[in-house]
Amino acid sequence: MKQMIIRIWRWWRRPSRLAIGTLLLIGFAGGIIFWGGFNTGLEMTNREQFCIGCHEMRNNVYQEYMQTVHYNNRSGVRATCPDCHVPHEWGPKMWRKLQASKEVYAKVFGIVDTPEKFEEKRLELAQNEWRRMKNNNSQACRNCHNFEYMDFTTQKTVAAKMHTKAVEEGKTCIDCHKGIAHHLPDMKEEKNGF
């Protein structure tokens, strides 16, 4: 075994015409392996089980979400935590992951580890999400629901009227649909969408 290691080391250290090619090949292969491992790890954090296992959500907002149409509906289509809370595009996804480090901090230090502590922070947490969604024009919502593809003639009269008004006024989903998948916090200070 020792002789084999010595031979490999000598081969590796011996200058040759193939040295640059070898380095490039090893670097390329190493880059692919690193990128594949990085993306695999990243995708593992984009699963609902990760969200409810690592965050203090399982006993709080996840229970609320399970009672909504986004969890259980006649079509069988389910929006999971990452569908709404993690952007699909790479750059915004990376930024959101960095922001989520605050959630890891909250878990480690027990900031929202009980329902009571969570309720104390609910308005702040909700406002952070609403701000994020407002800033990106409710992109997570629009991945499934888009004004351009809505047939207002088949909607209920009130919904068609409000969606038409929203389009005219440049509103985004979160302006009117707060609390669509989670209970609303105390909203005394929050202004209505319309």
C-alpha positions in Angstrom: 0.0 0.0 0.0 2.8 2.4 0.9 4.6 1.7 -2.4 1.4 2.4 -4.3 1.0 5.8 -2.5 4.6 6.7 -3.3 4.1 5.8 -7.0 1.0 7.9 -7.2 2.7 10.8 -5.5 5.7 10.6 -7.8 3.5 10.4 -10.9 1.5 13.3 -9.6 4.6 15.4 -8.9 6.4 14.5 -12.2 6.2 17.3 -14.7 4.7 16.2 -18.0 2.8 17.6 -21.0 -0.4 16.1 -19.5 -0.1 18.0 -16.2 -2.2 21.0 -17.2 -4.7 18.7 -18.9 -4.8 16.5 -15.8 -5.4 19.5 -13.6 -8.1 20.7 -15.8 -9.8 17.3 -16.0 -9.6 16.8 -12.2 -10.8 20.4 -11.6 -13.7 19.9 -14.0 -14.7 16.6 -12.5 -14.3 18.1 -9.0 -16.5 21.0 -10.0 -19.2 18.8 -11.3 -19.1 16.7 -8.1 -19.2 19.8 -5.9 -22.0 21.4 -7.9 -24.0 18.2 -7.9 -23.5 17.8 -4.1 -24.4 21.4 -3.5 -27.6 21.2 -5.5 -28.6 17.9 -3.9 -28.1 19.4 -0.5 -30.0 22.5 -1.5 -32.9 20.5 -2.9 -33.0 18.5 0.3 -33.7 21.8 2.2 -36.6 22.5 -0.3 -38.7 19.6 0.9 -41.7 20.0 3.2 -40.3 17.4 5.6 -37.2 19.5 6.1 -39.3 22.6 6.8 -41.5 20.9 9.4 -38.7 18.9 10.9 -36.1 21.7 11.3 -38.3 24.7 11.9 -40.8 25.2 14.7 -43.6 24.9 12.2 -44.9 21.4 12.6 -47.0 22.3 15.6 -47.9 25.8 14.6 -48.5 27.0 11.0 -48.2 23.5 9.4 -51.3 22.4 11.3 -53.2 25.5 10.0 -52.0 24.8 6.5 -53.3 21.3 6.6 -56.8 22.7 6.9 -56.6 24.8 3.7 -57.3 24.2 0.0 -53.6 24.4 -0.7 -53.1 21.2 1.2 -56.2 19.2 0.4 -58.5 19.8 -2.6 -60.6 18.1 -5.3 -57.8 18.2 -7.9 -55.2 16.6 -5.8 -52.7 19.4 -6.5 -50.8 20.4 -3.3 -48.7 23.5 -2.7 -46.0 22.6 -0.2 -44.0 25.0 2.1 -41.2 25.6 -0.4 -43.7 26.2 -3.3 -44.7 29.4 -1.5 -41.7 30.3 0.6 -38.7 29.5 -1.6 -38.3 31.1 -5.0 -37.8 28.8 -8.0 -35.1 31.0 -9.7 -31.5 30.3 -8.6 -30.5 33.8 -7.5 -33.6 34.7 -5.5 -33.5 31.1 -4.0 -30.0 31.7 -2.7 -31.0 35.0 -1.2 -34.0 33.4 0.5 -31.8 30.6 1.9 -29.5 33.3 3.4 -32.5 35.0 4.9 -33.7 31.7 6.3 -30.6 31.5 8.4 -32.6 33.8 10.8 -35.1 31.0 11.1 -32.3 28.5 12.0 -31.1 31.0 14.6 -34.7 31.2 16.0 -34.8 27.5 16.3 -31.4 27.1 17.9 -32.1 29.8 20.5 -35.7 28.9 21.1 -37.2 32.2 20.0 -40.4 30.6 18.6 -40.2 27.1 20.1 -43.6 27.2 21.8 -47.0 28.1 20.5 -47.1 31.1 22.9 -43.7 32.4 21.7 -44.8 31.8 18.1 -48.0 33.8 18.6 -46.0 36.7 20.0 -43.9 36.8 16.8 -46.7 35.9 14.3 -47.4 39.4 13.1 -43.7 40.2 12.6 -43.1 36.9 10.8 -46.2 37.4 8.6 -45.2 41.0 7.8 -41.8 39.7 6.7 -43.4 37.2 4.3 -46.0 39.7 3.0 -43.2 42.2 2.3 -41.1 39.6 0.5 -44.2 38.6 -1.6 -45.1 42.2 -2.3 -41.6 42.9 -3.4 -41.5 40.0 -5.9 -45.1 40.6 -7.2 -46.3 37.5 -5.4 -44.2 35.3 -7.7 -44.9 32.2 -5.7 -48.6 32.7 -6.1 -48.2 33.5 -9.8 -46.4 30.2 -10.4 -49.8 28.6 -10.2 -52.3 31.5 -10.3 -51.8 34.2 -12.9 -54.2 37.0 -14.0 -53.2 36.4 -17.6 -54.7 32.8 -17.5 -57.7 33.5 -15.4 -61.1 33.3 -17.1 -63.0 36.0 -15.1 -66.3 35.0 -16.8 -66.2 31.6 -14.9 -65.4 33.1 -11.6 -67.9 34.2 -9.0 -69.1 37.8 -9.6 -67.3 39.2 -6.6 -64.0 37.4 -7.4 -64.1 38.5 -11.1 -64.8 42.1 -10.0 -62.0 42.1 -7.4 -59.5 40.5 -9.8 -60.4 42.9 -12.6 -59.9 45.8 -10.1 -56.6 44.3 -9.0 -55.3 44.1 -12.5 -56.3 47.7 -13.2 -54.7 49.0 -10.0 -51.5 46.9 -10.4 -52.2 44.9 -7.2 -50.5 41.7 -6.4 -52.0 38.6 -4.8 -50.7 39.3 -1.3 -52.5 42.7 -1.2 -55.8 40.9 -0.8 -55.0 37.3 0.1 -53.2 37.5 3.4 -53.9 34.4 5.5 -54.7 32.2 2.6 -52.7 29.3 4.0 -52.2 30.3 7.6 -54.2 32.0 10.4 -53.9 35.7 10.4 -52.1 37.4 13.3 -53.8 40.3 15.2 -54.4 42.7 12.3 -55.4 45.8 14.1 -52.6 47.8 12.5 -52.7 46.2 9.1 -54.6 48.1 6.3 -57.0 46.3 4.0 -56.1 45.4 0.4 -59.0 47.4 -1.1 
